[in-house]
Amino acid sequence: MWEDMQEASKRLNGDGGGKKQNRLWRPLYAWLGIEHVSSRPPHVQSSRLPSSTCWRPVDDLSCVTIVLLKLIERLICAELQAHYLQRSVALHLHSSQRTSSTMNGNAEGKPLNEETVPLRTGPPTREELLVHYPPKFTWNQLKTFVNSGDLGLLKRDRKLQKRYDEWVIGIVAEYGSVVKYLMNHRLRWGQPDTLSLLTSELQDDRFVEAPNSDGTNRPTDGEPPAYFSWETPSKYLSIIQNDWPYSVPSNIEHTLIWTKVPIYHPDLAAPSIKARIDQDGLWGFTGLDSPPPSPSTLPACLPALAEWGITLEKMVKSETPTPEKAVLIRRAGSEVHRFVKNRWLESEWETAWFVNPPRLQSVPGLAHIHVFARHK
């Protein structure tokens, strides 16, 4: 059949059909970026032929096939380019809208200033944080503090800390203690956080369980896990936005993972590193496009901590661990790290997580994890 089609093409074009054919197809070849194609055999020499000539038998059907394939290739490339352009524009608009809404005004479009955002008591709103407690640290500084080895460098705005201390007095008077307030009111075990004034962009579908039959939000009876892991049942967890966040940039979410089961456990933390973890805590990073800042860069960040009187000499940290102990430390935090990676997808979020050591825990009677999360 192929031979019949070639013979028909020869009869149609006559002698010199290849030249005529090339003259007809050459402009389309050039537009599509196809090398010049000739029907002359490779042993024929001609100084007039370009060096890029591709020697192979060609007829009209072959030319049509080549052109169609090239057109399909161009259409696919154009479709992919349009898709990525649309995606880039959408991400840019989303980022611009978030920045505009947080920096230029509230949801009603009103400018954010001390007149439009009066100070209240109790947990602050996002607008109050922006106007009255602007961030003292950059995202890079926060990551540096976390990776420095002394989690005590992470601070709340001093004025906000004073407001928190005053609020705690009322909470203790009403509930008896902060732990009782958390257990009996604030923490919604196995349910979404609906009480926070600071909302999150991340919608967590793991919390879909209904409350207990008696209307409480406490976990049902049953044998709890021995320690916190990446697959801890949600009824033992309450993930909320920190009502009293540290001084973080406006595009950083400060989330708390409260858990009914312990985070530190002998099955995870070897006895040889227990004293170290008790002093330093645990920390890690997910979703970063580059390694976290080296602790050696900390001196450049210390001016941001001047109002707290922090100096290198006042830091509380252990010596650099040996390779063997570094492996044990990573293992001690492996379950937390995996949990954070699963919840804050690394393609969409970058995080710095940490578990404060006992010396820094504001609520030592209840285990919890801090997560700083930035949406990419």
Phi, psi and omega in degrees: 000317180299319179296322179297320180292321178295318180296321179296323179295321179296316180296324181291318184270336182071190178298142181075015180301326180299318180294316180298319181298315180297321179297326181286321187267342187303316179300321179291322175301314182298319181295324182272356179077027180267137177298153177302134182243133181233149177267002181282142182292156186294340182279352179278127181259139176205123180288346182276347182276139179292154182293340182274006182302132177257111186275117170192151179299133182224137171231185184299320181296319178296318179299316179299318180298314180299315182296317180297317179298318179294321178297318178298318179300317180294321180296318179296315179299318180296321179295317179296317179297319179296321180297312182292326176295316179298318179296317181296318179296318180297316179295320179296316180296319179298315180295319181295320180295319179296316181295318181296317183292329182272331186262329188258339182177180179268191184298332180273001179086005179284143178295147180266116176206180185293338178281319182276343180235083180288153178287138176247192170243165182082189182305140184279156171274169178297323179295320178297320179298318182293320186273312189262338181227060183300151185299139178264343186235150173273168178298319180295322178295319178300315179296324178294317179298316180298318185275000184285337184102349178235098181291350176292350177286342180282122189233153169267150175309136186296323177291323178291326177298319178297318178297321178297314181300321178292322180294321182300324180302316179291323180295316180296321179295325183275319187252347181100326178192164178294322179298317179294323176299315180294312185292323187260351183222301192287316186277130182251085186300124178073012181230160177294156177279111180246001185259345185288142173278348182249104184277161180247150174284341184270121176263117185261114182272005179286337183264081180236007182284143179282157176298166178296163183297335179274005177086357180277167178248023177275155178297148176287165180295154180150164181284114180285159176299157181291328181202167181293137177216174182294343180245025176301130179304143185296339181292347176260009185234151169219110182256117185225162170282140180295117180295336181234071188292157171292170182285093183239155176302157186295339180265011178251127176268137177250103185253147176242133175251101178272143183220143178280348181249154184292150175268317175275128182209143181302332179292339180254316183259113180294148180304330184291343180243006183300313181298323180294314180293323178299331179269318189260333187081197180229153177201165179189177183223148175223151173072010181286142177278347177214163181303152179296157181303139179288144175304338180293343179272001183301317181307327180290341182264346186298328177305331179292343181256013186300321184291346175263359178070027182279131173227167179300325182291336183269357182290146177246107183203158179272167175291161177303128184288155173290161178305323180294316180289329178299322177296318180294323179294317178298322179295322180297329180257008187296322182290319177297315181301316181292322178299314181297317179299322182288326184275315179258093185304133186292339177285344184241337186226151164239140186225157166233117182247155177201153175241114182297144173289164182308326183293342183248358185284122179285335177233078186294343182277001184215122184289140178203158182239138174262140176225120168267124184232132176241123178286129183286000000 
